[in-house]
Amino acid sequence: MSAKRVVIVTGAARGIGAATVSVLARQGYSVLCVDSCTDDPALDYPLATVADLDAVVKLANGSGDGGAAPFMADVRDVQMLEAAVAEAERRWGGLDAAIACAGAMGGGAVHWETSVETERAVLDVNLDGVLNLARVAVPAMLNRPAPRSGRFIAIASAGATRGLPKLAAYCAAKAGITGFVRALAVELADSGITANAVSPGSTDTAMLAESARLYDLPSAAEFAAQAPQGRLLHPDEVAAVIAFLASRQSGAMTGAIVPADAGLGL
């Protein structure tokens, strides 16, 4: 049974999730890397693959003192996530942190002209996926003996507070995450478990590339001009903030929505 901190990361096969796996593995965490690795017909771009997930795990296992293992699960399925938590507990003896990075981008039309299927996929992955992870991960973290240092972290977005045309469902989901995290933080009270969210700005990921396509932009680089720093973020920069929130040292923070957005929210 490992004495290392144990964490589940969803959306682990690429983007911010993959970067988070990498930094946590370097810091000595045992990481269960969760991704569906399956395309969704309601979304018009390719999602991560099994090969992507395997590459993330291989890199993590070669980069530090931590250990990583893959687990295929769709965050829309509570039973799949229950199985993921059970696998983390079986491998490493418990759970100390859960990080909800799984996300999906869809839209490209005003709300009333966006298909119900696309809207549902965006809401279910981005918002329900966070609630589902908390539903199964929080009880596992509560099983740790006191004093605990459990951490639940979700990925929000600058879109939680900025109205993004043609991405209404995405904005709704991300705003929902911020409200959920605040409520969860109060529910966890003095349990020793905290709940926080990181709110990235335009980050160089496949989801941002899809956003550019939906806006008929030549590339995601066009989004850089929106932020005061005048650049896109690298996923590693967001992952560094997530890693701090996952650590024991972040215990004073709960219910926080932490911007990592190159100043986009100013």
Helices and strands as residue ranges (DSSP letters): E 6-10, H 15-26, E 30-35, H 50-61, E 67-72, H 78-92, E 97-100, G 111-113, H 116-123, I 124-128, H 129-142, E 151-155, G 158-160, H 168-188, E 194-200, H 206-214, G 220-226, H 235-246, G 248-250, E 257-260
